[in-house]
């Protein structure tokens, strides 16, 4: 275990850990159960150690969304399990030029709003 205190735990692309072991619709139920258990463990860690947990996830195209004229046909991989276990959900997408757009689309105390992030600022941080 870490001897220094920390305040953030990052899990990059959480669903990729499960997509490797569980492929196809036949294993979907088992995958979702294990994903739910993992999310529960992360939630308990957050409460026990008073830390923030940042989880990144993959998205996939939803072919049915184009039939219903939804503006963004992308949806998170992993179904409702990740959504229900998350307190705040953000969506990142490419904007104009060197900008990215961060949209708050599910948060208990924040309105649904978009923020523009300039990529060059992130590049400057990496040079330090």
C-alpha positions as CSV (number, residue, x, y, z in Angstrom):
1,X,0.0,0.0,0.0
2,X,1.1,3.6,-0.5
3,X,2.8,5.2,2.4
4,X,2.1,8.8,1.3
5,X,-1.4,10.2,1.4
6,X,-3.2,10.6,-1.9
7,X,-6.5,12.1,-2.9
8,X,-7.1,10.7,-6.4
9,X,-7.3,7.2,-7.9
10,X,-7.5,7.0,-11.7
11,X,-8.8,4.0,-13.5
12,X,-8.1,4.4,-17.3
13,X,-10.6,2.7,-19.6
14,X,-12.3,0.6,-17.0
15,X,-14.4,-1.4,-19.5
16,X,-11.3,-2.5,-21.5
17,X,-10.4,-4.7,-18.5
18,X,-13.6,-6.6,-19.0
19,X,-13.9,-6.6,-22.8
20,X,-10.8,-8.7,-23.0
21,X,-12.1,-11.5,-20.7
22,X,-15.8,-11.3,-21.8
23,X,-16.6,-11.3,-25.5
24,X,-20.0,-11.7,-27.1
25,X,-23.6,-11.4,-25.8
26,X,-23.4,-14.8,-24.2
27,X,-21.1,-13.4,-21.5
28,X,-22.7,-10.0,-21.1
29,X,-24.5,-10.8,-17.9
30,X,-21.4,-12.1,-16.2
31,X,-19.4,-9.2,-17.4
32,X,-21.9,-6.7,-16.1
33,X,-22.0,-8.5,-12.7
34,X,-18.2,-8.3,-12.4
35,X,-18.2,-4.7,-13.5
36,X,-20.8,-3.9,-10.9
37,X,-18.7,-5.6,-8.2
38,X,-15.7,-3.6,-9.3
39,X,-17.6,-0.3,-9.2
40,X,-18.9,-1.2,-5.7
41,X,-15.3,-1.8,-4.5
42,X,-14.2,1.5,-5.9
43,X,-17.1,3.3,-4.3
44,X,-16.2,1.8,-0.9
45,X,-12.5,2.8,-1.4
46,X,-13.6,6.3,-2.1
47,X,-15.7,6.5,1.1
48,X,-13.1,4.7,3.3
49,X,-10.1,6.8,2.3
50,X,-12.0,10.0,1.4
51,X,-10.5,10.1,-2.1
52,X,-11.9,11.0,-5.5
53,X,-12.0,8.3,-8.2
54,X,-11.7,9.2,-11.8
55,X,-12.8,6.5,-14.2
56,X,-12.4,6.8,-18.0
57,X,-14.6,4.7,-20.3
58,X,-15.0,3.9,-23.9
59,X,-18.0,4.9,-26.0
60,X,-19.6,3.2,-29.0
61,X,-21.9,4.2,-31.7
62,X,-25.6,3.5,-31.1
63,X,-27.2,2.7,-34.5
64,X,-30.7,3.0,-33.0
65,X,-30.0,6.7,-32.0
66,X,-29.9,7.8,-35.7
67,X,-33.4,6.4,-36.1
68,X,-34.7,8.6,-33.3
69,X,-32.8,11.7,-34.4
70,X,-30.7,11.9,-31.2
71,X,-28.0,14.6,-31.7
72,X,-25.1,12.4,-30.4
73,X,-25.4,8.8,-31.4
74,X,-22.5,7.8,-29.1
75,X,-23.2,5.9,-25.8
76,X,-20.9,4.7,-23.0
77,X,-19.8,1.1,-23.1
78,X,-20.8,-0.9,-20.0
79,X,-24.4,0.0,-19.9
80,X,-26.2,1.4,-16.9
81,X,-23.8,-0.1,-14.4
82,X,-21.1,2.6,-14.7
83,X,-23.7,5.4,-14.9
84,X,-25.5,4.3,-11.7
85,X,-22.3,4.0,-9.8
86,X,-21.0,7.4,-10.9
87,X,-21.7,10.6,-9.1
88,X,-20.6,13.0,-11.8
89,X,-20.4,12.0,-15.5
90,X,-18.5,14.1,-18.1
91,X,-18.2,13.6,-21.8
92,X,-15.1,14.8,-23.7
93,X,-15.1,15.4,-27.5
94,X,-13.0,17.1,-30.1
95,X,-14.0,20.8,-30.7
96,X,-12.7,23.3,-33.2
97,X,-9.0,23.3,-33.9
98,X,-7.0,22.7,-30.8
99,X,-10.0,22.7,-28.5
100,X,-11.8,19.9,-26.7
101,X,-15.3,20.2,-25.2
102,X,-16.1,18.8,-21.8
103,X,-19.8,18.4,-21.1
104,X,-21.2,17.9,-17.7
105,X,-24.2,15.7,-18.4
106,X,-25.0,14.1,-15.1
107,X,-24.2,15.7,-11.8
108,X,-26.3,16.2,-8.7
109,X,-25.3,19.8,-8.0
110,X,-24.2,21.1,-11.5
111,X,-26.3,22.1,-14.5
112,X,-25.8,20.4,-17.8
113,X,-23.2,22.7,-19.4
114,X,-20.2,22.5,-21.8
115,X,-16.7,23.9,-21.2
116,X,-14.1,24.5,-23.8
117,X,-10.5,23.3,-23.1
118,X,-7.6,24.5,-25.1
119,X,-5.2,21.6,-25.8
120,X,-2.1,23.8,-26.0
121,X,-2.4,24.4,-22.2
122,X,-2.2,20.7,-21.6
123,X,0.9,20.5,-23.8
124,X,2.6,23.2,-21.8
125,X,2.0,21.3,-18.6
126,X,3.6,18.1,-20.2
127,X,6.8,20.1,-21.0
128,X,7.5,20.9,-17.3
